[in-house]
Amino acid sequence: MIVDGAGLHAARKALGLSCNELAAALRLSGDKGGQAVREMESGRRSLTGPIAVAVELMLLELERRRA
C-alpha cells in the first residue's frame, strides 16, 4: 500500500518509469506532470488517494504479467 512519497518513489522505480512517464500514465495535466510527481515523492505535495490506488493497480498488473 502506497502511503507516502517514499512509497510512490519505490513504486515508480519498480515500474521502470521516469517521473514524466508516470505523470503521462496517470494523465496528469500539462508539462508540469513530472514536476508534480517529483513533488509528491519529496513530500512537498500531498499524495492523493486516487494516484496511490492507480499506481498500486499498475504494480499489480506488472506482477500479473510477470507471473
C-alpha positions in Angstrom: 0.0 0.0 0.0 1.4 3.4 -1.0 1.0 5.9 1.8 3.8 8.4 1.2 6.3 9.9 -1.2 8.9 7.2 -0.5 6.3 4.6 -1.4 5.5 6.4 -4.6 9.1 6.7 -5.5 9.7 3.0 -4.9 6.7 2.0 -6.9 7.7 4.2 -9.8 11.2 2.7 -9.8 9.7 -0.8 -9.7 7.6 0.1 -12.7 10.7 1.3 -14.5 9.2 4.7 -15.2 10.6 8.2 -15.1 8.6 10.9 -13.3 7.4 12.2 -16.7 6.4 8.8 -17.8 4.4 8.1 -14.7 2.8 11.5 -15.0 1.7 10.7 -18.5 0.4 7.3 -17.4 -1.6 9.0 -14.7 -2.8 11.6 -17.2 -1.5 14.5 -15.0 -2.1 17.6 -17.0 0.3 19.7 -19.0 4.1 19.9 -19.0 4.2 20.0 -15.2 3.0 16.5 -14.6 6.6 15.2 -14.0 7.2 18.0 -11.6 4.0 17.1 -9.7 5.2 13.5 -9.3 8.6 14.7 -8.0 6.9 17.0 -5.5 4.7 14.1 -4.3 7.8 11.9 -3.9 9.6 14.6 -1.9 6.6 15.4 0.3 6.2 18.9 -1.0 2.8 18.0 -2.4 0.2 15.6 -0.9 -0.1 12.2 -2.4 -3.8 11.7 -3.3 -5.7 8.6 -2.8 -6.6 8.2 -6.5 -3.0 8.4 -7.5 -1.9 5.9 -4.9 -4.6 3.5 -6.0 -3.8 3.9 -9.7 -0.1 3.2 -9.1 -0.9 0.2 -6.9 -3.0 -1.2 -9.7 -0.1 -0.6 -12.1 2.1 -2.6 -9.8 -0.5 -5.4 -9.6 -0.7 -5.6 -13.4 3.1 -5.7 -13.6 3.2 -8.6 -11.2 0.4 -10.4 -13.1 2.3 -10.1 -16.4 5.5 -11.4 -14.8 3.7 -14.5 -13.4 
